Amino acid sequence: QVQLVESGGGLVQPGGSLRLSCAASGSRFSISDMGWYRQAPGKQRELIAAITRDGSTNYADSVKGRFTISRVNANNTVYLQMNSLKPEDTSVYYCHAREVLVTIRLGDYWGQGTQVTVSS
């Protein structure tokens, strides 16, 4: 089974920055898309940023221009650089990874979540 371990969350003031990391281990095949989601209390989990194996990225409008997603395929690690943080960015952030065998989707895996709090 694939295990995703997240790190990098914490408390930051508005306008500050944080960098989240997520390392996927135990993959027997290949990790295709990876992404970051967030879920605040009482809200649905939403996609913040996603990245393919070849580096194509997609961002939610709310974070475009402020957040940057990147990955290192060699160790299946995905990062989220968060700049110009706003209080509304406060949420639990979850890492996601999809395992595939060629074109066949094998499973979707989630990290344990890491708390990001933006407050003065």
ABEGO torsion letter per residue (X at the ends): XBBBBBBGBEBBBBGBBBBBBBBBBGBABBBBBBBBBBBBBGBBBBBABBBBAAGBBBBBAAABGABBBBBBAAAGBBBBBBBGBBAAABBBBBBBBBBBBEABBABBBBBAEBBBBBBX
